[in-house]
Amino acid sequence: MSKLASCKTYSFVNSKIIAFELEQRNKRFQLIAMQLENCYN
């Protein structure tokens, strides 16, 4: 594989991983927010 192609593949995979991480983090924040709401209601 050429260097450019492997760099493109790497950045594509990296962006997928980052998107997945952010999604997981958002879900965690939503859970925490829901639990806090339950505490205060």
C-alpha positions in Angstrom: 0.0 0.0 0.0 1.3 3.4 -0.8 2.1 5.8 2.0 -0.8 8.2 1.0 -3.3 5.3 0.9 -2.2 4.0 4.3 -2.4 7.6 5.7 -5.9 8.0 4.3 -7.0 4.6 5.7 -5.5 5.5 9.1 -7.3 8.9 9.3 -10.6 7.3 8.2 -10.3 4.6 10.9 -9.2 7.2 13.4 -12.3 9.4 12.6 -14.6 6.4 13.0 -13.0 5.6 16.4 -13.3 9.2 17.5 -16.9 9.4 16.4 -17.6 6.2 18.4 -15.9 7.5 21.5 -17.9 10.8 21.3 -21.1 8.8 20.9 -20.3 6.7 24.0 -19.4 9.8 26.0 -22.7 11.5 25.0 -24.6 8.4 26.1 -22.8 8.4 29.4 -23.5 12.1 30.0 -27.2 11.5 29.2 -27.3 8.7 31.8 -25.6 10.9 34.4 -28.0 13.8 33.6 -31.0 11.5 33.9 -29.7 10.2 37.3 -29.1 13.7 38.5 -32.6 14.7 37.5 -34.0 11.7 39.4 -32.1 12.8 42.5 -33.5 16.3 42.4 -37.1 15.5 41.5 
